[in-house]
Amino acid sequence: MTREEKEIIVNELTEKFANTNYFYITDASTMSVASINQFRRMCFDRGLEYKVYKNTLIQKALDTLEADTTALEGVLKGASGILFSTESGNAPAKLIKDFRKKGNPLPLLKGAYVDAGLYIGDEQLDALTKIKSKDELIGDVISLLQSPAKNVVSALQSSGGKLAGILKTLSEKE
Protein backbone atom coordinates (compact mmCIF):
# COMPACT_ATOMS: atom_id res chain seq x y z
CA MET A 1 0.00 0.00 0.00
CA THR A 2 1.45 3.35 -0.99
CA ARG A 3 1.75 6.36 1.27
CA GLU A 4 -0.98 8.17 -0.69
CA GLU A 5 -3.39 5.24 -0.28
CA LYS A 6 -2.71 5.18 3.46
CA GLU A 7 -3.36 8.92 3.70
CA ILE A 8 -6.67 8.51 1.86
CA ILE A 9 -7.74 5.75 4.27
CA VAL A 10 -6.69 7.78 7.33
CA ASN A 11 -8.62 10.80 6.03
CA GLU A 12 -11.66 8.62 5.37
CA LEU A 13 -11.47 7.14 8.88
CA THR A 14 -10.93 10.56 10.43
CA GLU A 15 -14.07 11.84 8.73
CA LYS A 16 -16.07 8.81 9.88
CA PHE A 17 -14.86 9.19 13.46
CA ALA A 18 -15.72 12.90 13.41
CA ASN A 19 -19.22 12.27 12.03
CA THR A 20 -20.04 9.18 14.10
CA ASN A 21 -20.65 9.22 17.84
CA TYR A 22 -20.68 5.44 18.07
CA PHE A 23 -18.11 2.95 16.87
CA TYR A 24 -16.96 -0.44 18.08
CA ILE A 25 -13.56 -2.02 17.48
CA THR A 26 -13.82 -5.79 17.13
CA ASP A 27 -11.58 -8.79 16.58
CA ALA A 28 -12.84 -11.16 13.93
CA SER A 29 -9.45 -12.50 12.89
CA THR A 30 -10.25 -16.18 13.33
CA MET A 31 -13.72 -16.06 11.78
CA SER A 32 -14.31 -18.04 8.62
CA VAL A 33 -15.13 -16.26 5.38
CA ALA A 34 -18.71 -17.55 5.55
CA SER A 35 -19.10 -16.19 9.10
CA ILE A 36 -17.65 -12.83 8.16
CA ASN A 37 -20.00 -12.59 5.19
CA GLN A 38 -22.96 -13.52 7.39
CA PHE A 39 -21.89 -10.88 9.93
CA ARG A 40 -21.52 -8.22 7.24
CA ARG A 41 -24.99 -9.11 5.90
CA MET A 42 -26.47 -8.61 9.37
CA CYS A 43 -24.65 -5.26 9.62
CA PHE A 44 -26.03 -4.16 6.27
CA ASP A 45 -29.56 -5.26 7.18
CA ARG A 46 -29.44 -3.18 10.38
CA GLY A 47 -27.92 -0.10 8.78
CA LEU A 48 -24.46 -0.53 10.29
CA GLU A 49 -21.13 -0.41 8.51
CA TYR A 50 -18.33 -2.89 9.21
CA LYS A 51 -14.83 -2.58 7.77
CA VAL A 52 -11.44 -4.03 8.60
CA TYR A 53 -8.50 -1.61 8.85
CA LYS A 54 -4.84 -1.75 9.77
CA ASN A 55 -4.24 -0.82 13.39
CA THR A 56 -1.70 1.88 12.58
CA LEU A 57 -4.21 3.62 10.31
CA ILE A 58 -6.91 3.38 12.98
CA GLN A 59 -4.51 4.86 15.52
CA LYS A 60 -3.62 7.80 13.27
CA ALA A 61 -7.31 8.54 12.72
CA LEU A 62 -8.10 8.23 16.45
CA ASP A 63 -5.36 10.74 17.25
CA THR A 64 -7.30 13.37 15.32
CA LEU A 65 -10.37 13.08 17.59
CA GLU A 66 -10.82 15.76 20.22
CA ALA A 67 -11.75 13.14 22.83
CA ASP A 68 -9.16 11.19 24.82
CA THR A 69 -8.90 7.80 23.12
CA THR A 70 -5.59 6.66 24.61
CA ALA A 71 -7.32 3.69 26.28
CA LEU A 72 -8.13 2.32 22.82
CA GLU A 73 -4.41 2.17 21.92
CA GLY A 74 -4.02 -0.99 23.98
CA VAL A 75 -6.72 -2.86 22.05
CA LEU A 76 -5.25 -2.18 18.62
CA LYS A 77 -3.44 -5.49 18.26
CA GLY A 78 -4.08 -8.18 15.70
CA ALA A 79 -6.78 -7.73 13.09
CA SER A 80 -9.28 -4.98 13.89
CA GLY A 81 -12.64 -4.32 12.35
CA ILE A 82 -14.76 -1.27 13.09
CA LEU A 83 -18.53 -1.19 13.38
CA PHE A 84 -19.96 2.26 12.71
CA SER A 85 -23.43 3.28 13.88
CA THR A 86 -24.95 6.68 13.20
CA GLU A 87 -28.27 6.10 14.96
CA SER A 88 -27.75 4.30 18.25
CA GLY A 89 -24.93 3.48 20.65
CA ASN A 90 -26.37 0.10 21.54
CA ALA A 91 -27.14 -1.16 18.01
CA PRO A 92 -23.67 -2.65 17.38
CA ALA A 93 -23.67 -4.37 20.78
CA LYS A 94 -27.09 -5.86 20.11
CA LEU A 95 -25.91 -7.01 16.68
CA ILE A 96 -22.88 -8.78 18.15
CA LYS A 97 -25.04 -10.47 20.82
CA ASP A 98 -27.59 -11.57 18.22
CA PHE A 99 -24.83 -12.92 15.99
CA ARG A 100 -23.39 -14.88 18.91
CA LYS A 101 -26.79 -16.40 19.67
CA LYS A 102 -26.53 -18.18 16.32
CA GLY A 103 -23.57 -20.17 17.65
CA ASN A 104 -20.73 -17.85 16.64
CA PRO A 105 -18.37 -16.97 19.50
CA LEU A 106 -16.87 -14.14 17.48
CA PRO A 107 -16.41 -11.26 16.86
CA LEU A 108 -14.90 -10.21 20.15
CA LEU A 109 -15.37 -6.65 21.34
CA LYS A 110 -12.01 -4.96 21.80
CA GLY A 111 -13.36 -1.52 22.63
CA ALA A 112 -16.19 0.89 21.98
CA TYR A 113 -16.57 4.63 21.72
CA VAL A 114 -20.07 5.78 22.65
CA ASP A 115 -20.70 9.53 23.00
CA ALA A 116 -17.10 10.19 24.09
CA GLY A 117 -17.25 7.31 26.60
CA LEU A 118 -14.83 4.42 26.23
CA TYR A 119 -15.67 0.80 26.94
CA ILE A 120 -12.74 -1.60 26.85
CA GLY A 121 -13.03 -5.36 26.65
CA ASP A 122 -15.58 -7.96 25.63
CA GLU A 123 -17.05 -8.06 29.15
CA GLN A 124 -18.52 -4.57 28.50
CA LEU A 125 -20.88 -5.96 25.84
CA ASP A 126 -23.80 -6.48 28.25
CA ALA A 127 -23.49 -2.93 29.57
CA LEU A 128 -23.41 -1.57 26.03
CA THR A 129 -26.63 -3.37 25.06
CA LYS A 130 -28.42 -1.57 27.90
CA ILE A 131 -27.41 1.92 26.80
CA LYS A 132 -30.46 3.81 25.59
CA SER A 133 -30.47 5.76 22.37
CA LYS A 134 -31.36 9.44 22.24
CA ASP A 135 -34.84 8.65 20.89
CA GLU A 136 -35.46 6.10 23.67
CA LEU A 137 -34.43 8.63 26.33
CA ILE A 138 -36.68 11.31 24.82
CA GLY A 139 -39.56 8.83 24.83
CA ASP A 140 -38.91 8.02 28.49
CA VAL A 141 -38.88 11.71 29.43
CA ILE A 142 -42.10 12.37 27.52
CA SER A 143 -43.86 9.45 29.18
CA LEU A 144 -42.68 10.67 32.60
CA LEU A 145 -43.99 14.15 31.87
CA GLN A 146 -47.33 12.82 30.64
CA SER A 147 -47.83 10.46 33.56
CA PRO A 148 -49.11 13.02 36.15
CA ALA A 149 -51.50 14.59 33.65
CA LYS A 150 -52.85 11.17 32.67
CA ASN A 151 -53.39 10.31 36.34
CA VAL A 152 -55.39 13.50 36.94
CA VAL A 153 -57.50 12.97 33.82
CA SER A 154 -58.22 9.34 34.64
CA ALA A 155 -59.09 10.22 38.24
CA LEU A 156 -61.52 12.86 37.05
CA GLN A 157 -63.06 10.49 34.52
CA SER A 158 -63.41 7.57 36.90
CA SER A 159 -64.82 9.60 39.72
CA GLY A 160 -66.66 12.04 37.49
CA GLY A 161 -69.98 10.58 38.63
CA LYS A 162 -68.95 10.90 42.26
CA LEU A 163 -67.84 14.47 41.74
CA ALA A 164 -71.12 15.37 40.05
CA GLY A 165 -73.04 13.72 42.88
CA ILE A 166 -71.10 15.64 45.50
CA LEU A 167 -71.66 18.92 43.68
CA LYS A 168 -75.37 18.17 43.34
CA THR A 169 -75.65 17.36 47.05
CA LEU A 170 -73.81 20.53 48.02
CA SER A 171 -76.02 22.65 45.77
CA GLU A 172 -79.19 21.11 47.23
CA LYS A 173 -78.12 21.87 50.81
CA GLU A 174 -78.10 25.58 50.18
N, C-alpha and C positions, 0 to 999 in steps of 0.2 A: 504494500500500500504506500503510495507516495505521500509526501508531506502535504501537498495540496488536498488530497483526498481526506487525510486525517483532519485537516483544518475545516473542511466542509462538514464532516461528521460532528466535530466538536461544536461548530456554530449551530448545526441543526439541533444537537442535544441541548445546548445552552438556551436556545429559543424555546424548546419544549419544556425545560425545567422552569423557565421564567413564566411561561403561560399555563403551567399545570401546577395546581396546589397539592396534587396527590400522585405519588409514584412509589412503586415497590421494586426493590432489587431482589431478584430471585436467583437460585442456582438450579439449573435444569441440565447440568452437564452430563449426567448419566442416563437421561431419558432417551428412549428409543425414538426414531424418526416418526413412527406412527403416533406415539404419545405426544410428541411435540406438536405434530399437525393437529391432533385432536384438541390439545390445549389452545393452540392458536385459533382454531375454529370457535371454541367456546368464548375466547376473548372477542373475536369479531362479532359473534352473535350478541354479546352484551355491551358492545360499543367501547371496548377497551383496546388498547394497542399494546402489543408485546414485541419487543425487538431485542436481539442479543448484540452487545457491544463489547469492545475491548475495555478492560478495566482502566487503563491509562487514559483513554478518551473520556470515559465516564468521570474520572477524577478531575480532569481538566475542565469539564463542563460544570461539575459541582463547585469548583473553586470560584466560578463566576457568580454563584448565587449570593444574595445578601445575607442569607441565614447561615448559622454555624452548622456545617455538615461534616465536621472533623470526625465525628463518631462513625460516619459511614465509610471512612477510609479503611478501617479495619476489616470490613466485610468484602472489600473489593479484591477477592482472591479467587482464582479459578475462573470458570466461565460465568458470566453475569448477564442476565436478561432483565429488562426493565418493563414493568407494566405501568402504563400511563392511564390515568382516569381523569376526565375533566369534570365529571358530574358529582361523584361521591367518593369520600375517603374510605368507605368500607366495601365498595364494590369489588376491588381486586382481592381483598381478603376472603370475601364470600365466594368468589370464583375459585380461588385456590382450595378452599374447604370443599366446595362442591365437586371439584375435579378429584380430590383425594377420596371422596366418598365412593367413587367409581373404581376404587382399588389401586389407585396410583399414589405411591408415597411421595412423589415429587410433583411439582417443584418445591424446593425448600425456600422459605423466606429468609433472606439475609438481612434486609433492613427495609424500612419504609419511611417515607417523608409525607406527613399528613398535616397540612396547615402549619408549617414550620416546626412541627413536632417530630422527633425522631424515635423510631421503634426499631430496636436492634434484636435480631434473633428470631428463630422460628417459633419460640414459645410465646411471642407477642401476637400471634395470629388470632387467638380467641379474643383478645382485647380489641384488636382492630376490627373484627366483625361486629362488635357492639357499638362502635362509633356511629353516631347519627349524622346523617347528611344535613345540610343547611335547610333543605325543604322539610325534612322530618322534624327538625327543631322548631321551625316556624309553625308547622302544624300543631306541635305540642303546645306552644305558647298560645296559639289561637284557641285551642280547645280549653286551656286553662282559663283564658280570659272569658270565654263564653259560658263556662260552667256556672258561675254565680248567677248570671242572668237567666240561664235555663232553669235553675233551681227556683228562682223567684216566680218565673212564669208558670212553671208546673205546679207550684204551691198555690198560686192564685187560681189556676184552672181546676185543680182537684178540690180545693175547698171553696170554690166560687159559690156553690150552693149554700154552704155554711155562712159565708160572708154576707150573701144576700139575705139569708134568714136572720142573721144578727142585726143587720141594718134595718130590716123590716120591723123587728121586735123593738129596737130602740126608737124608731119613728112612731110606733104605736103607743109607747109609754108616754110620750109627750102630749 
